[in-house]
Amino acid sequence: MAVSLERFTNLFEPESIAIIGASNSWGKWGFILPLNIVIGGYKGRLYYVNPKEKYIHGYRAIPSIEALPEPVDLMIVTVPASHIPGVMEEAAKKGVKSVLVISSGFSETGAEGRKLEEQVVSIANNAGILMVGPNTMGIGSPPNQLFAMGAWVKPPAGHIAFLSQSGNLGVQILGWAEKSGLGISRFLNSGNEGQVTLRCGPGIFRQGPADQGDRALLRRH
């Protein structure tokens, strides 16, 4: 599917986010991601989806994607890989605009994982959902106070955009940017690149909140 660059606004400037697999268990992605989003200062509407919990981080949990009060701009998925096709189907029915698949267990594991990844990407493409990942560390947009990442780094807002296929490399560079005071406009870890790839980078970042001078730094593993 051709990725319309305008649709990245929902990804980097979401007014609403749902965490699928949100958790009270310390160390799980479903615990770390929403915590980093809240601590980062996100001002939009944040929903915690988990059918087994009543409250997560002190907020009321929502039992399902169907029960969400709105079709969110960004859905962040942390549940096991085998559940992702069903999650993507539900997201399509709900009208979710973009999905960030944190979960691993796809093409990086071999042939069976590749088939599963292709299934998930096909569902997203058919529904017109923008999908980043799977197997991604996350995204960030300091000008929008969005830090939807698995590691706690918080570089200042600025005019440099950064896209990396490697999550570890991306986090290291963002950590360096934070310590040195280097301003970042947008960050995206493309992971397995099921849909969004490095080739989308220059176009994505030309739409950044500081698009008068953004520079895209592209890095693979």
N, C-alpha and C positions, 0 to 999 in steps of 0.2 A: 504494500500500500504506500502511495506517495504521501509523505508527511507534510501537511500544511503547516508552514512556519507560524502562522497566526495562533495555532492551537497551543503553542508552548506558553502562552500567557496563562492559561489555566494551570500549567505545571509549576511555573515559577512565581506566579502571583495569585495563588488560590485564595478565594474567599471562604472556602470550606474544605476540610480534610477529614477523612475517615481512616482510622487505623484498624485493619482487619487482622485479628489475632492479638489485639491489645492484651497486656498481661500484667498481673501483680507480681510475677516471679522475677526477682532480681537477676539480671544477666541475660534475659531473653530479649530478642529483637523487639518484641511487642512491649517490653518495658522501657528499653533504651530509647527507641524512636520517639514516642510521644513525650518522654521526659525531656529530650533534647529540644523538641519543638517548643514546648512550654517555656523552658528555661531560656531559649533563644529569643523569646519575646513575641512569638506569633500572635497576631491580633484577630485572626479570623475565627470561624466556628470549627471546633475540633470534636470529633465523635470517636468514642472507644467501642469497638464492636467485638463482643465475645459472649456467646450464649451461656457460658458456664459461670460468669461473674455478675454480681449485682452492681458493684462499684469497682472502678479502676483508677488508681491515683486520686481517689476521693471524688471522682466524677461518676455519674450514673452510666453503667454500661448499656449498650444497645444489643439486643440478641441476634440481629441478622442485618444483612445489607438491605433487604426488603423493608425493614423497620426504620431505616434512616429517614429523617424528616425531609430530606431533600436529595436530589441527585448531585453529589458533591463534585467540586472541581478536581480534586485530587484524592485518590484512594491509594493508601500504602498497605501492601500485603506482606505479612510475615509468617503466614501459616505454611505447613509442609507442602512440598512440591506437588504431591498427589492430589491435593485439594484445590490447586490453583485453577484448573479448567472450570470447575464448578463455581468458584469465586468470580472468574471472568464472565461466565454466563450470567450470573446474578448482577454483576456490574453493568452488563449490557442492557439487561431488562430495566434496571433502575435509571439508566441514562447518565451514568458516570462519564466524565469527560476525559480524565487521564488516570493512568494506573502506574504506580511505581512498585515493581515486584522485587522485594528484597531477598526473598527465599532463594536458596541454592538447590541443587539436585537436578539440574537440567543438562544442557548439551556439554557442560564441563565434565560430566560423569560418564559419557559414552553414548552408544547408539539409542538405548531406551530413553535416556534423558533428553536426547535430541528430538525424538518423536514427541515427547511430552511438551517440549518447548515449542515445536512447530504447531501443535494443537492449540496451545495458549495464544500464540501469535495470530493464528488463523481466526480465533474467536474475536480477538481485539480488532483485527483488520476488518472483519465483516461488520462489526458494530461501530466502526469509526472511532475507536478508543485509542488515544495516544498512549503507548506503553513504553516504559523505560525498564531495562533489565531483560530477563531475570538475573539474579546473582549480582545485584548492585549494592554498593555502599550507601547510595542515596544522592540527594541533590541539595543545593543551597542557594539562597539569594539574600545576601546580607542587607541590600537596600530595602528589602521587604520583610526583614527580620524572620526569614525562613531558614531553619537549619534542620532539615529532615535527613539526618545522617546517623550512621551507626557509631560514629566516634565523636567525642565532644571537642570540636574545634570551632572557633568563632572569629574569623578574620573580619576586619572592619569593612564597611561598604566602600566601594571604589569603582574603578573603570576597567578592571581586568577580569575577563571571563576565562574559565578553565574547564576543559572537557578531558576526561581521562578514562581509558578502558580499565585501568588498574585501580581498584579501590585503595589499596595500600599506598601506592604512589600519590594518588590524589590527596589522601588525608595528610601525608607527610608534607606535601607542598602547601596545603592550606594551613597546617600548623606553623610552617615557616613564615607564611604570609601574616599570620596572627602575631607572631613574635616580632616580626620586622615592621609591622604597621602597614603592610602592602594591601591596598584596598581591592576587594573582589566584588564583582557585580553578580556573576552567576557561576555555579559549579554543577557539573553533572558527571556522575560515574556511569558509563554506558554498560558496564558488566558484560553479559553475553551478547549484547547487541541483537536481541531478537527482532526489534523493529527500529529503534533509534540507534544510529551508528555515529562514528566519528565524522563521517562525511556530512552529517547534518550540522556540525559545529559552527562554522562561520555564519550560516544563515540564522541559527538559533540565537547566537550572541549579538547579531546586528539588531535584534529586537529587544535587547536588554534595557533596563531602566536608565542606563547611562550610555545610550547608544551613540552619543556624540564622539566617543573615543574608545569604545571597548576593543580589546584585543583578545583573540581566542588562542589559547595555548593547547595544542592537541598532543596527547601522549598515549601510547599503547603500553602493553606490559613491558 
